[in-house]
Amino acid sequence: MEYIPSGMTKEQWKKIKDKESKKKVGKFDGTSGMQFRSRSFEDFQKGREDGRYKYNMPMEFAAEKLKKGIIKPEDIPYMQRKGGMADDSDLKKKFKFPWQK
């Protein structure tokens, strides 16, 4: 026996439930706004051995260094870049910092 609101038939209630289940849940559809790709530890280890990845420590004053031209966007660890991806795909789509126009 299931719950059916008073004043409705079983078919009417089923229609409402079906309609509501098809709706999108909120703005982010259950992801709470965070969308990122992670890499496995095994991939990281293999990349380090192959030379694809280097060990990145957090960079201090990265924005200022970038503005002065001392470093390139690739030199900033992906976790410090806005929208940064572990595979650097954010750099391939012509990512621009807010102060760059």
N, C-alpha and C positions, 0 to 999 in steps of 0.2 A: 504494500500500500504506500503510495507516494503522496506528497503534499500537493494539493490543488487549491488555489485561493477560492474563497467562497464567491459565488456569483459567476464562476467560469466553468466551462466544460473542460474535459480532459484534452480535447483537441485544441481549444483556444489556448490553454496553458502551454501545450506542446509547441504551438506556433510562436508564442512569445519567447519561449526558451531557445528555440532554434534561431530566431531573429537576433537575440542578444548574443548568442554564442558566435555568430558570424561577424560581429562588430570587432573593430580593432581595439585593443586594450591600451588606452592612453596614447600619448604622443610617441613613445619609444617602443611600443609593442613588447613590453616585458624585459627590455634590455637595460632599463634604467639609464639610458643614454650612453653607456660605455660600450664602445665597439673597438675591439683590438684583436690582433692576431698574436699569438704567443708562439714561441719556438720551444722545442723540447730540449732538455738538458743534453741529450745525445747529439742533437743537431748542433748545439752550441759547442760541444767538445770537438766534434768532427770539423766544424768550421774553424776553430782555433788551431787545430792540427794542420789543416789545409792552408791556413793563412787568410781565409775569407773574413774572419772576425778578429778584431783585436780587442783587448781588454779595455773597456772604457770606464774611467772613473768620472764622477760628476765634475763638470767644468765650471769653474767660478767665473763670473762676469762674462758669460758666453755672449749675451746680447751686445754688450759694449764692444767686445773683441770682434764680433761679426760686423758691427756698424763701421768700425775702423778699418776693416779689411784684413785684419791679422789672421783670421781663420775663415774657412769656408763652411757652409751649412753641413756638409758631410762630416766635419770634424766634431760636431756637437753630438753627444750620445742621444740615441733615439728617444730615450725616456725624458730628455729635457726639451725636445722639440715639440711644439704644439702639433698634435695629430701624428706624432712620430711612430713609425712602424719598424719592427725589428729587421725586416728585410730591406729597409730604406726605400720602400715604394712611395713613401710620402715625398721624397726628393725628386722622383721621376715625374710626378705630375705637376711640376713647376710650382712647388710650395713657396709661398712668399710670407715673410714675417710681416706683422702689422705696420712696421715703419717703412717697409719697402713698398714702393708704388710703381 
